[in-house]
Each structure stands twice: as structure tokens, then as C-alpha cells.
Amino acid sequence: MFHTLPIRTNRQTEFIDITRQVAARLTEESFQEGMVLVYCPHTTAGLTINENADPDVQRDMLRELNKIVPFEDGYAHGEGNSAAHIKATLTGLSVTIPVQNGRMALGTWQGIYFCEYDGPRSRKVHIQTIGAH
């Protein structure tokens, strides 16, 4: 099954935990075994899997990404959002998670994050299940 999840971001850079929304799709579809692919169709945003127990992890990650790839650094791109394109490339545009017995096989502390690098904006991610219902 294929589903598009709308996301509204509120800041220039932020990580939004979408783990529950992806898990809800598996429940709604009665999806049992296989994989779930989450894909970001934007060039200035991305996806990552990381710790979801301590929000300081996301703050630290954004702070370091902003240091590594500053917003202003003499980029040639005319739109002024080259830093966002670079950050999206660093985190990637998709994650694939195994599904067993209707649940994502994420680690104890893992969550799926939408990574905004050029917000605030209205965004979306595509969710595709592959396997048995």
C-alpha cells in the first residue's frame, strides 16, 4: 500500500518524530511482514532514524549540522538554500525498516525523524509497505 503523510514544519531547521504516524499506517493496513519504506520527495529536507528517548539528541544533531554546514557560506545557488540541500544529502531521503508481526523492528530507543532544513513549510513523506498483509 502507498500513503502520503502531510507534515507542517514550524522552524527553519527541526526534526519531527513521525514514528507513530508510520506505525499507524501499518495498523490501518493490517500489515504483518515485510518492510516499510519512508521516502521524502523534497531536496531540502530528509529522513533519519535516531534516538527518540531524549530530545537533546535532536537538538545536538541540528546544532552540529548547522555548524558543519552554515546557512551563509558564499554558496553560488541563487535561491539561498544551498545549506539545506547539503544537509538533506547528508541525512538522506529515505529509510527502510523491517516489519515483523505488524510492528516495525526498530531498536529500543530508535524513532523515525523528518528533517526540515529549509522551513517552515508544508511537506510530505510517502510511506510504502512491501510484503504480506
C-alpha positions in Angstrom: 0.0 0.0 0.0 1.0 3.6 -0.6 0.2 6.6 1.6 1.3 10.2 1.7 1.7 11.8 5.1 1.4 15.6 5.3 3.8 17.4 7.6 3.8 21.0 8.6 7.2 22.3 9.9 7.5 25.4 12.1 11.2 26.3 12.1 14.0 26.7 9.6 15.6 23.5 10.9 13.9 20.9 13.0 13.5 17.2 13.5 9.9 15.9 13.7 9.3 12.4 15.1 7.0 10.6 12.7 7.3 7.1 14.2 3.8 6.9 15.5 2.3 8.1 12.1 4.2 5.4 10.2 3.3 2.7 12.8 -0.4 3.8 12.5 -0.3 3.1 8.8 0.8 -0.5 9.5 -2.1 -0.9 11.9 -4.6 0.6 9.5 -3.4 -1.7 6.7 -3.1 -4.8 8.9 0.4 -5.1 7.5 2.2 -8.0 9.1 5.5 -9.0 7.5 8.0 -7.3 5.1 9.3 -3.8 5.0 8.1 -0.2 5.2 9.8 2.4 3.1 9.5 6.0 4.1 10.6 8.5 1.4 11.0 12.3 1.4 10.2 13.8 -2.1 12.0 17.1 -1.2 15.5 18.3 -2.0 15.8 20.5 1.2 14.5 18.0 3.8 15.4 14.4 4.7 14.8 11.5 6.9 16.8 9.7 9.6 16.5 7.1 12.3 17.9 8.0 15.7 17.3 8.1 19.4 13.8 9.2 20.4 14.1 9.0 24.2 16.0 12.2 24.8 15.1 15.3 22.8 18.5 16.8 23.4 19.9 14.3 20.8 17.9 16.0 18.1 18.9 19.5 19.3 22.6 18.4 19.4 22.3 16.9 15.9 20.8 20.1 14.5 23.3 22.3 16.2 26.2 20.3 14.8 24.7 20.1 11.3 24.3 23.9 11.4 28.0 24.2 12.4 29.2 21.8 9.7 27.0 23.4 7.0 26.3 27.0 7.9 23.4 28.9 6.3 25.7 31.6 4.9 29.0 30.4 3.4 29.3 32.1 0.0 27.2 29.5 -1.8 26.6 30.1 -5.6 23.0 28.7 -5.6 20.6 31.7 -6.3 17.8 30.6 -4.0 19.9 30.9 -0.9 19.2 27.5 0.4 22.3 25.5 -0.5 22.9 24.6 3.1 19.5 22.9 3.1 20.4 20.9 0.0 23.7 19.8 1.5 22.1 18.8 4.8 19.4 16.7 3.0 22.2 14.9 1.2 24.0 14.1 4.4 20.9 12.6 6.2 19.4 11.0 3.1 15.9 11.0 1.7 14.6 7.6 2.8 14.6 4.9 5.5 13.6 1.3 5.2 12.5 -0.6 8.3 11.8 -4.4 8.6 8.3 -5.2 9.8 7.6 -8.4 11.9 4.3 -9.4 13.4 2.8 -6.0 12.4 5.5 -3.9 14.2 8.5 -2.1 12.9 11.7 -3.8 14.1 13.2 -0.5 15.4 15.7 -0.6 18.3 14.5 0.2 21.8 15.5 3.9 21.6 15.0 4.5 17.8 12.5 6.7 16.1 11.9 8.0 12.6 12.5 11.7 12.1 11.5 14.1 9.3 14.4 16.5 9.0 13.5 20.0 7.9 16.3 22.2 6.7 14.5 25.0 4.8 11.3 25.7 6.7 8.9 26.5 7.8 6.9 24.7 5.1 4.2 22.3 4.2 5.9 19.0 3.4 5.0 15.4 2.9 6.5 11.9 3.1 5.5 8.8 1.2 5.0 5.5 3.0 5.2 2.3 1.0 4.7 -1.1 2.6 6.3 -4.1 0.9 5.3 -7.6 1.9 2.4 -9.6 3.3 -0.8 -8.3 4.8 
